[in-house]
Structure formats: structure tokens, C-alpha cells
Amino acid sequence: MIMDRAIRITFVAGFMLILVTITMIVLEMGGDTAITLMISIGCGLLFFAIFRWRLLRTGEIFRDERTQKIHNSAMAFSWWIAYLMLAVVTVLSIANVIDIPLESFTTIMFFIMMLDAFLERVMEVFLTTMPLYRMAAAL
């Protein structure tokens, strides 16, 4: 199966970043933060390249007007949830209800956005594969 150019570049960049990080570990170069950051970015690049290649291979990448509209509304809802959480935590922090450090908040926000993106994808697949008569009955 032939990969498109963007997938190949992403895959090679992720693989090379992981190799450079392993070399840095073996040669004891760089700090722990730099090594952690580089290995995380490399693994992320590899994950997205493989995921995108798999979607291309199975032929699931298609966009018509209806699926694009569903995708856009789901992504807007996903960002709305992230902004709402940011606003709630900010207000609670200003009111001294909670005392949360930035590291903890960033971690919580990261996992909530991951969960939200997963739910957005599930809802997108559900809405694009559901027959119109069942969708009308569900409303």
C-alpha cells in the first residue's frame, strides 16, 4: 500500500526523533525534561502517522457535505467543553474554592480533551452511519 507524502514525512520524523532521543540517553546528553519531551513528540508523530495510514488503507477517509457538517459541529462542541472547563476552573480558583497548580490543571485538561475527542469521533461515526429515518425518530 502506498503512503502519501505527509504520512511518510510524519513517520520518518517520528522515527528519527525517537532514534535521536535513544542516542541522547545512551550518550547521557541532555536533561530529563528534554528527553521526555522528545520521546513524547516522537511517539505522537509515529502514532498519528500509523493511525492516518490505517484510515487511508481501510478507505474510511471521505468527506461529503453531511459528514463535514457533523464533524465541524462535533469539533465545535469538543472545544466548547474545553473552554467551559477552563472557565469553571478559573472562576473556582479566583474564588479560592480550589487551589490547583498549573501542572495538575494541564494534566486534567489534557485527559478531558482526549476523552472529548474520542467521544466526538464516536458520535461522528454514529451519526454518519445511522440511517436518516432512524435519526429522525431519535430526535
Residue frames as a rotation matrix with the C-alpha (Angstrom) as fourth column:
MET 1
0.588 0.809 0.000 0.00
0.809 -0.588 0.000 0.00
0.000 0.000 -1.000 0.00
ILE 2
-0.302 -0.695 0.652 1.38
0.691 -0.631 -0.353 3.37
0.657 0.344 0.671 -0.97
MET 3
0.067 0.242 -0.968 1.57
0.872 -0.486 -0.061 6.07
-0.485 -0.840 -0.244 1.69
ASP 4
0.775 0.145 0.615 1.03
0.459 -0.799 -0.389 9.66
0.435 0.584 -0.685 0.75
ARG 5
-0.024 -0.931 0.364 3.86
0.324 -0.352 -0.878 12.12
0.946 0.097 0.310 1.27
ALA 6
0.097 0.108 0.989 2.61
-0.731 -0.667 0.144 13.72
0.675 -0.738 0.014 4.51
ILE 7
0.948 0.268 0.174 2.29
-0.316 0.702 0.638 10.31
0.048 -0.659 0.750 6.20
ARG 8
0.583 -0.796 -0.163 5.81
0.635 0.572 -0.520 9.30
0.507 0.199 0.839 5.13
ILE 9
-0.162 -0.654 0.739 7.32
-0.048 -0.743 -0.668 12.57
0.986 -0.144 0.089 6.38
THR 10
0.394 0.393 0.831 5.48
-0.826 -0.244 0.508 12.27
0.402 -0.887 0.228 9.71
PHE 11
0.993 -0.016 -0.116 6.53
0.053 0.944 0.326 8.63
0.104 -0.330 0.938 10.13
VAL 12
0.283 -0.959 0.024 10.19
0.645 0.172 -0.745 9.32
0.710 0.226 0.667 9.32
ALA 13
-0.108 -0.299 0.948 10.27
-0.388 -0.865 -0.317 12.41
0.915 -0.402 -0.022 11.56
GLY 14
0.698 0.435 0.569 8.82
-0.689 0.192 0.699 10.46
0.194 -0.880 0.434 14.50
PHE 15
0.903 -0.386 -0.186 11.18
0.391 0.920 -0.013 7.54
0.177 -0.061 0.982 13.97
MET 16
0.057 -0.936 0.348 14.22
0.449 -0.288 -0.846 9.82
0.892 0.204 0.404 13.67
LEU 17
0.116 0.045 0.992 13.23
-0.669 -0.735 0.112 11.79
0.734 -0.676 -0.055 16.77
ILE 18
0.941 0.218 0.259 12.97
-0.338 0.642 0.688 8.56
-0.016 -0.735 0.678 18.76
LEU 19
0.627 -0.774 -0.088 16.39
0.668 0.592 -0.451 7.43
0.401 0.224 0.888 17.46
VAL 20
-0.084 -0.645 0.760 17.97
-0.014 -0.762 -0.648 10.78
0.996 -0.065 0.055 18.41
THR 21
0.465 0.335 0.819 16.42
-0.785 -0.273 0.557 10.50
0.410 -0.902 0.136 21.86
ILE 22
0.988 -0.144 -0.059 17.75
0.156 0.917 0.367 6.98
0.001 -0.372 0.928 22.35
THR 23
0.246 -0.948 0.203 21.18
0.619 -0.007 -0.785 8.21
0.746 0.319 0.585 21.26
MET 24
0.015 -0.183 0.983 20.96
-0.479 -0.864 -0.154 11.05
0.878 -0.469 -0.100 23.78
ILE 25
0.839 0.329 0.433 20.08
-0.535 0.357 0.765 8.56
0.097 -0.874 0.476 26.52
VAL 26
0.815 -0.567 -0.124 22.98
0.555 0.824 -0.119 6.25
0.170 0.029 0.985 25.63
LEU 27
-0.075 -0.895 0.439 25.48
0.604 -0.391 -0.695 9.13
0.794 0.213 0.570 25.41
GLU 28
0.053 0.215 -0.975 24.00
0.979 -0.201 0.009 10.74
-0.194 -0.956 -0.222 28.56
MET 29
-0.912 -0.253 0.322 23.32
0.343 -0.901 0.264 14.05
0.223 0.351 0.909 26.82
GLY 30
-0.375 0.812 0.447 20.52
-0.215 -0.545 0.810 16.46
0.902 0.208 0.379 27.64
GLY 31
-0.797 0.165 0.580 18.29
-0.598 -0.087 -0.797 16.69
-0.081 -0.982 0.168 30.67
ASP 32
-0.787 0.544 0.293 15.36
0.413 0.816 -0.404 14.59
-0.459 -0.197 -0.867 31.70
THR 33
0.066 0.854 -0.517 12.87
-0.033 -0.516 -0.856 17.19
-0.997 0.073 -0.005 30.53
ALA 34
-0.147 -0.195 -0.970 14.34
-0.918 -0.338 0.208 17.39
-0.368 0.921 -0.130 27.03
ILE 35
-0.962 -0.244 -0.120 14.46
-0.271 0.904 0.330 13.61
0.028 0.350 -0.936 26.69
THR 36
-0.532 0.835 0.136 10.89
0.455 0.418 -0.786 13.20
-0.714 -0.357 -0.603 27.92
LEU 37
0.164 0.588 -0.792 9.65
-0.381 -0.703 -0.600 15.91
-0.910 0.400 0.109 25.57
MET 38
-0.398 -0.404 -0.824 11.47
-0.904 0.021 0.427 14.50
-0.156 0.915 -0.373 22.56
ILE 39
-0.996 0.042 0.083 10.34
0.051 0.993 0.103 10.91
-0.078 0.106 -0.991 23.12
SER 40
-0.273 0.958 -0.086 6.75
0.328 0.008 -0.945 12.08
-0.905 -0.286 -0.316 23.63
ILE 41
0.163 0.291 -0.943 6.73
-0.698 -0.642 -0.319 14.09
-0.698 0.710 0.099 20.42
GLY 42
-0.702 -0.501 -0.506 8.35
-0.712 0.492 0.501 11.23
-0.002 0.712 -0.703 18.51
CYS 43
-0.865 0.440 0.241 5.81
0.357 0.877 -0.323 8.70
-0.354 -0.193 -0.915 19.77
GLY 44
0.005 0.901 -0.434 2.98
0.034 -0.434 -0.900 11.12
-0.999 -0.010 -0.033 18.97
LEU 45
-0.120 -0.124 -0.985 4.23
-0.912 -0.379 0.159 11.58
-0.393 0.917 -0.068 15.41
LEU 46
-0.951 -0.250 -0.183 4.51
-0.301 0.886 0.352 7.83
0.074 0.389 -0.918 14.93
PHE 47
-0.593 0.791 0.150 1.05
0.398 0.450 -0.799 7.25
-0.700 -0.415 -0.582 16.38
PHE 48
0.186 0.722 -0.667 -0.60
-0.301 -0.604 -0.738 9.81
-0.935 0.338 0.105 14.11
ALA 49
-0.401 -0.381 -0.833 1.27
-0.905 0.020 0.426 8.58
-0.145 0.924 -0.353 11.01
ILE 50
-0.999 0.030 0.020 0.23
0.032 0.995 0.089 4.97
-0.017 0.090 -0.996 11.64
PHE 51
-0.346 0.934 -0.094 -3.34
0.342 0.032 -0.939 5.99
-0.874 -0.357 -0.331 12.50
ARG 52
0.124 0.361 -0.924 -3.67
-0.663 -0.662 -0.348 8.10
-0.738 0.656 0.157 9.34
TRP 53
-0.700 -0.435 -0.566 -2.13
-0.712 0.479 0.513 5.34
0.048 0.762 -0.645 7.20
ARG 54
-0.883 0.414 0.222 -4.59
0.315 0.872 -0.375 2.84
-0.349 -0.261 -0.900 8.65
LEU 55
0.011 0.921 -0.389 -7.53
0.021 -0.389 -0.921 5.11
-1.000 0.002 -0.024 7.84
LEU 56
-0.074 -0.102 -0.992 -6.27
-0.924 -0.366 0.107 5.53
-0.374 0.925 -0.067 4.28
ARG 57
-0.922 -0.360 -0.143 -5.80
-0.387 0.864 0.323 1.79
0.007 0.353 -0.936 3.94
THR 58
-0.666 0.724 0.179 -9.34
0.535 0.631 -0.562 0.96
-0.520 -0.278 -0.808 5.07
GLY 59
-0.689 0.360 0.629 -10.81
0.514 -0.368 0.775 3.70
0.510 0.857 0.068 2.93
GLU 60
0.041 0.752 -0.658 -12.60
0.994 -0.100 -0.053 5.46
-0.106 -0.651 -0.751 5.78
ILE 61
-0.557 -0.270 -0.786 -11.42
0.292 -0.949 0.119 8.91
-0.778 -0.163 0.607 4.79
PHE 62
-0.486 0.465 0.740 -14.24
0.763 -0.188 0.619 10.53
0.427 0.865 -0.263 2.90
ARG 63
-0.655 0.298 -0.694 -15.95
0.295 -0.745 -0.598 13.84
-0.695 -0.597 0.401 3.30
ASP 64
-0.362 0.617 0.699 -19.19
0.743 -0.262 0.616 14.88
0.563 0.743 -0.363 1.81
GLU 65
-0.392 0.207 0.896 -21.22
-0.249 -0.962 0.114 17.90
0.886 -0.179 0.428 2.90
ARG 66
0.669 0.741 0.046 -23.19
-0.272 0.187 0.944 16.00
0.691 -0.644 0.327 5.54
THR 67
0.589 -0.502 -0.633 -20.22
0.758 0.615 0.217 14.29
0.281 -0.608 0.743 7.20
GLN 68
-0.489 -0.773 0.404 -18.23
0.573 -0.634 -0.520 17.53
0.658 -0.023 0.753 7.10
LYS 69
-0.041 0.564 0.825 -21.08
-0.439 -0.752 0.492 19.39
0.898 -0.342 0.278 8.83
ILE 70
0.887 0.349 -0.302 -21.36
0.067 0.552 0.831 16.68
0.457 -0.758 0.466 11.51
HIS 71
0.163 -0.920 -0.355 -17.59
0.911 0.279 -0.305 16.73
0.380 -0.274 0.884 12.02
ASN 72
-0.522 -0.369 0.769 -17.49
0.195 -0.929 -0.314 20.52
0.831 -0.014 0.557 12.33
SER 73
0.342 0.714 0.610 -20.33
-0.525 -0.393 0.755 20.63
0.779 -0.579 0.241 14.85
ALA 74
0.846 -0.085 -0.526 -18.77
0.407 0.740 0.535 17.82
0.344 -0.667 0.661 16.89
MET 75
-0.193 -0.980 -0.044 -15.40
0.852 -0.146 -0.504 19.59
0.487 -0.135 0.863 16.97
ALA 76
-0.325 0.151 0.934 -17.06
-0.212 -0.974 0.083 22.84
0.922 -0.171 0.348 17.95
PHE 77
0.763 0.638 0.101 -18.81
-0.288 0.196 0.937 21.04
0.579 -0.744 0.333 20.80
SER 78
0.501 -0.673 -0.545 -15.48
0.784 0.619 -0.043 19.50
0.366 -0.406 0.838 21.85
TRP 79
-0.554 -0.730 0.402 -13.81
0.510 -0.678 -0.530 22.90
0.659 -0.088 0.747 22.07
TRP 80
0.090 0.678 0.730 -16.84
-0.405 -0.644 0.649 24.34
0.910 -0.354 0.216 23.84
ILE 81
0.878 0.194 -0.438 -16.43
0.252 0.592 0.766 21.71
0.408 -0.782 0.471 26.58
ALA 82
-0.011 -0.967 -0.253 -12.72
0.935 0.080 -0.346 22.55
0.355 -0.240 0.903 26.91
TYR 83
-0.556 -0.157 0.816 -13.43
0.071 -0.987 -0.142 26.28
0.828 -0.021 0.560 27.20
LEU 84
0.508 0.813 0.283 -16.21
-0.317 -0.129 0.940 25.65
0.801 -0.567 0.192 29.70
MET 85
0.682 -0.322 -0.656 -13.86
0.675 0.624 0.395 23.60
0.282 -0.712 0.643 31.88
LEU 86
-0.422 -0.880 0.220 -11.21
0.751 -0.475 -0.459 26.31
0.508 -0.029 0.861 31.65
ALA 87
-0.261 0.413 0.872 -13.73
-0.261 -0.900 0.349 28.96
0.930 -0.137 0.342 32.69
VAL 88
0.775 0.610 -0.163 -15.07
-0.047 0.313 0.949 26.90
0.630 -0.728 0.271 35.61
VAL 89
0.371 -0.717 -0.590 -11.60
0.905 0.422 0.056 26.14
0.208 -0.555 0.806 36.98
THR 90
-0.558 -0.575 0.598 -10.55
0.467 -0.813 -0.348 29.79
0.687 0.085 0.722 36.59
VAL 91
0.103 0.690 0.717 -13.62
-0.408 -0.628 0.663 31.07
0.907 -0.360 0.217 38.45
LEU 92
0.882 0.222 -0.415 -13.21
0.227 0.573 0.788 28.46
0.413 -0.789 0.455 41.22
SER 93
-0.001 -0.964 -0.267 -9.53
0.943 0.088 -0.321 29.36
0.333 -0.252 0.908 41.55
ILE 94
-0.529 -0.142 0.836 -10.26
0.076 -0.990 -0.121 33.10
0.845 -0.001 0.535 41.76
ALA 95
0.403 0.787 0.467 -12.95
-0.503 -0.236 0.831 32.45
0.765 -0.570 0.301 44.38
ASN 96
-0.510 -0.744 0.431 -10.43
-0.805 0.236 -0.544 30.37
0.303 -0.624 -0.720 46.39
VAL 97
0.623 0.731 0.277 -12.67
-0.773 0.629 0.082 27.33
-0.115 -0.266 0.957 46.25
ILE 98
0.891 -0.430 0.147 -9.90
0.443 0.894 -0.071 25.19
-0.101 0.129 0.987 44.81
ASP 99
0.464 -0.840 -0.280 -6.16
-0.698 -0.542 0.468 25.60
-0.545 -0.022 -0.838 44.80
ILE 100
0.804 -0.120 0.582 -4.88
0.376 0.861 -0.343 23.74
-0.460 0.495 0.737 41.76
PRO 101
-0.109 -0.907 -0.407 -1.33
-0.113 -0.395 0.912 24.08
-0.988 0.146 -0.060 40.42
LEU 102
0.182 0.142 -0.973 -0.81
-0.910 -0.352 -0.222 24.62
-0.374 0.925 0.065 36.70
GLU 103
-0.780 -0.547 -0.303 0.75
-0.621 0.737 0.269 21.18
0.077 0.398 -0.914 36.20
SER 104
-0.743 0.566 0.357 -2.29
0.252 0.730 -0.635 19.43
-0.620 -0.382 -0.685 37.64
PHE 105
0.190 0.863 -0.469 -4.72
-0.253 -0.419 -0.872 21.54
-0.949 0.284 0.139 35.66
THR 106
-0.139 -0.318 -0.938 -2.81
-0.978 -0.105 0.181 20.95
-0.156 0.942 -0.297 32.42
THR 107
-0.972 -0.234 0.024 -2.87
-0.231 0.969 0.091 17.21
-0.044 0.083 -0.996 33.00
ILE 108
-0.395 0.904 0.165 -6.58
0.294 0.295 -0.909 17.18
-0.870 -0.311 -0.382 33.80
MET 109
0.257 0.480 -0.839 -7.33
-0.586 -0.613 -0.530 19.35
-0.769 0.628 0.124 30.75
PHE 110
-0.564 -0.562 -0.605 -5.24
-0.824 0.333 0.458 17.06
-0.056 0.757 -0.651 28.52
PHE 111
-0.963 0.183 0.197 -7.12
0.164 0.981 -0.106 13.94
-0.212 -0.070 -0.975 29.55
ILE 112
-0.080 0.981 -0.177 -10.52
0.173 -0.161 -0.972 15.62
-0.982 -0.108 -0.157 29.32
MET 113
0.120 0.087 -0.989 -9.72
-0.848 -0.509 -0.148 16.80
-0.516 0.856 0.013 25.79
MET 114
-0.861 -0.429 -0.272 -8.57
-0.507 0.754 0.417 13.28
0.027 0.497 -0.867 24.84
LEU 115
-0.695 0.677 0.241 -11.80
0.434 0.662 -0.611 11.79
-0.573 -0.320 -0.754 26.18
ASP 116
0.133 0.760 -0.636 -13.81
-0.169 -0.615 -0.770 14.50
-0.977 0.210 0.047 24.49
ALA 117
-0.294 -0.315 -0.902 -12.08
-0.925 -0.142 0.351 13.90
-0.239 0.938 -0.249 21.13
PHE 118
-0.997 -0.045 0.069 -12.79
-0.034 0.987 0.155 10.18
-0.075 0.152 -0.985 21.44
LEU 119
-0.327 0.945 0.004 -16.45
0.467 0.165 -0.869 10.82
-0.822 -0.282 -0.495 22.20
GLU 120
0.065 0.291 -0.955 -16.59
-0.618 -0.739 -0.267 13.27
-0.783 0.607 0.132 19.28
ARG 121
-0.714 -0.400 -0.575 -15.27
-0.700 0.425 0.574 10.57
0.015 0.812 -0.583 16.95
VAL 122
-0.873 0.446 0.199 -17.77
0.375 0.872 -0.314 8.01
-0.313 -0.200 -0.928 18.27
MET 123
-0.003 0.921 -0.390 -20.65
0.184 -0.383 -0.905 10.43
-0.983 -0.075 -0.169 17.79
GLU 124
-0.177 -0.121 -0.977 -19.43
-0.839 -0.501 0.214 11.33
-0.515 0.857 -0.013 14.30
VAL 125
-0.954 -0.188 -0.236 -19.32
-0.283 0.827 0.486 7.68
0.104 0.530 -0.842 13.26
PHE 126
-0.624 0.779 0.062 -22.70
0.525 0.477 -0.705 7.04
-0.578 -0.408 -0.706 14.88
LEU 127
0.100 0.725 -0.681 -24.36
-0.112 -0.672 -0.732 9.98
-0.989 0.149 0.014 13.13
THR 128
-0.292 -0.251 -0.923 -22.82
-0.905 -0.241 0.352 9.30
-0.311 0.938 -0.156 9.71
THR 129
-0.961 -0.100 -0.259 -23.73
-0.193 0.912 0.362 5.61
0.200 0.398 -0.895 9.71
MET 130
-0.593 0.803 0.057 -27.22
0.249 0.251 -0.935 5.94
-0.766 -0.540 -0.349 11.16
PRO 131
-0.542 0.467 0.699 -29.99
0.801 0.034 0.598 5.81
0.255 0.884 -0.392 8.53
LEU 132
-0.873 0.166 0.458 -31.92
-0.143 -0.986 0.086 9.05
0.466 0.010 0.885 8.16
TYR 133
0.108 0.992 -0.065 -35.24
-0.187 0.084 0.979 7.53
0.976 -0.094 0.194 9.20
ARG 134
0.308 -0.065 -0.949 -33.74
0.830 0.506 0.235 6.31
0.465 -0.860 0.210 12.49
MET 135
-0.780 -0.620 -0.087 -32.06
0.597 -0.696 -0.398 9.67
0.186 -0.362 0.913 13.06
ALA 136
-0.543 0.667 0.511 -35.40
-0.342 -0.731 0.591 11.44
0.767 0.146 0.625 12.62
ALA 137
0.447 0.732 -0.514 -37.05
0.164 0.498 0.852 9.00
0.880 -0.465 0.103 15.03
ALA 138
-0.112 -0.584 -0.804 -34.28
0.942 0.195 -0.272 9.57
0.316 -0.788 0.528 17.61
LEU 139
-0.921 -0.179 0.346 -34.91
0.110 -0.971 -0.212 13.32
0.374 -0.157 0.914 17.57
